[in-house]
Amino acid sequence: MKNRILYTTTVMFIAVVILQVSCATPKYVTEKSGAQLWGESCVRCHNIASPATFSDVQWDVAVKHMEFRAQLTKEEAEKIVEFLKSAN
């Protein structure tokens, strides 16, 4: 019984560690600025608009929508919104 509990605990611990490592944000994302991510992610499908084109609220909505469509991570989307609001 003790061996089974030890085995189960060990397997669960390893699974949690693997899950945490796999969910970490890739290094290439953390090193990029919001402006870089905006240019790389948005220019693929859109003409680059001036950040002043939309209000802060409109950028929140647009980037939230594009987070799904452009497959942006939450961190990428946050950096892009932060850049757009600062340049707005």
C-alpha positions in Angstrom: 0.0 0.0 0.0 2.8 2.4 0.9 4.5 1.7 -2.4 1.3 2.4 -4.3 0.9 5.7 -2.6 4.5 6.6 -3.2 4.3 5.6 -6.9 1.0 7.6 -7.4 2.5 10.7 -5.6 5.6 10.5 -7.7 3.7 10.2 -11.0 1.5 13.1 -10.0 4.5 15.3 -9.1 6.2 14.5 -12.4 3.0 15.3 -14.3 2.6 18.6 -12.6 6.2 19.6 -13.4 5.8 18.6 -17.0 2.6 20.6 -17.3 4.2 23.7 -15.8 7.2 23.6 -18.1 5.0 23.0 -21.2 2.8 26.0 -20.3 5.7 28.4 -19.9 5.8 31.3 -22.4 8.5 30.7 -25.1 11.6 32.8 -24.7 11.2 34.4 -28.1 8.0 36.0 -27.0 9.3 37.4 -23.7 12.2 39.1 -25.5 10.0 40.9 -28.1 8.4 44.3 -27.5 4.8 45.0 -28.2 5.7 47.0 -31.2 7.7 44.1 -32.7 4.8 41.6 -32.0 2.3 44.1 -33.5 4.4 44.5 -36.6 5.0 40.8 -37.1 1.5 39.5 -36.1 -0.8 42.1 -37.7 1.0 42.9 -40.9 0.5 39.3 -42.1 -3.1 40.1 -42.8 -3.7 43.8 -42.4 -2.1 47.1 -43.5 -0.5 48.5 -40.5 -2.9 51.2 -39.0 -1.7 54.0 -36.9 -2.2 53.3 -33.1 -4.2 56.5 -33.1 -6.8 55.0 -35.5 -8.7 53.5 -32.6 -9.4 54.3 -28.9 -8.0 52.3 -26.1 -11.3 50.5 -25.7 -11.5 49.7 -29.4 -7.9 48.3 -29.4 -8.8 46.1 -26.4 -11.7 44.6 -28.4 -9.8 44.3 -31.6 -6.8 42.6 -30.0 -9.0 40.3 -28.0 -10.8 39.2 -31.2 -7.4 38.8 -33.0 -6.0 36.8 -30.0 -8.1 33.9 -31.2 -8.0 34.5 -34.9 -4.2 35.1 -35.2 -3.5 32.5 -32.5 -1.7 35.0 -30.2 -0.8 34.0 -26.7 -2.2 36.0 -23.8 1.2 37.5 -23.2 1.6 38.5 -26.8 -1.9 40.1 -26.9 -1.1 42.0 -23.6 2.1 43.4 -25.0 0.5 44.5 -28.2 -2.4 46.2 -26.4 0.1 47.9 -24.0 2.1 49.2 -27.0 -1.0 50.4 -28.9 -2.4 52.2 -25.8 1.0 53.9 -25.1 1.3 55.1 -28.8 -2.4 56.1 -28.9 
